Amino acid sequence: MDADYDLAYKTSRRRIEQIDAIIRTLEQRRCSLDLSKAELARRANLRPEVIRRIFSAESPNPTLATLVALAEAMQMELSAEPQKVSPAI
């Protein structure tokens, strides 16, 4: 396998995994608060279809602003942390 391709694949995979983890956490919080997707959309001042797409799409790619709006609507904070293991980039 081409080394550049392998690095690009690993980088993309890592980013997708991080997005998925954030979305799973937001979905768990939504469920624990017993919020419908429509109510969450209202609280976050987002269109209901945006919420449905984020929580239902196979490969969602929300903007950071959308993720922050969702977190704030559920009294959460998003934060960035240094990686525990440095990737070979």
N, C-alpha and C positions, 0 to 999 in steps of 0.2 A: 504494500500500500504506500502511496506517495506520502512523504512526511508532512508536507503542507496541507494536504487533504485531511490527514489524520488529526493534525492540530486544529484545523477549522471544525472538524466534526466534534472533537472533544469540547471545544469552546462552545459551540452551539448547544450541545447536549447539556452542558453544565448550566447554561443560561435558561434553557427550557425547564430543567429540574428546579431551578430556583423560582421561576415564575409559577410552576405547578405547586410548589410548597406554599408560596404566599397565597395563592388562590384557595388551596385546601384549608389553610388556616382561617381565611376570611369566611369560607363556606361553613366551617365548623362553628365559628362565632355567630354567624347569621342563624344557624339552626339552634344554637344554645340560647339565643335571645328570642327564639320563636318568631322571627321576622319573615314575612313573605318577601319574595323578590321584588314585588311591586312596592311594598312598604320601604324596603331598603333603598330602592330607586328614588322614592319620594324624599327620604331623609338625606340622601346623598346628592339630591338635585340632579339626578341623571335620568335619562330615558329608560323605561323598563326593558326595552330590547337590548340595551347595553348590558344590563345586569344579567339577563337571560343568556346572552352570548358569552359573557365571561364565565358563568358557572356551568354552561352546557356545551360549549364548543370543545372540540377535541384538542385544538391548539390555539387557545386564546392568547392574545398579545396585547393586553391592556396598556394604556399609557400610565406613567407614574402618577400623574395627576388624578387619574381615575382610581387607582389603587389607594391613594391618600384620601380621596373623598369617601371611598367605601370604609376605610379604616376609621376615619373621623366619625362617620355616621353610626359606627358601632362602638364608639369610645375606645378605639385602639390607636396605637402609634406604630408606624413603620420605622425601622431603623436599619442602617447598614453597619455591618461588622467586618473586621478584618478576617480574611480566610484563615482557617485553622491550618490548612496545608497549602503551601504556595503551588499553584499550577505551573507547569512548564510552558509558559507563554513567552 
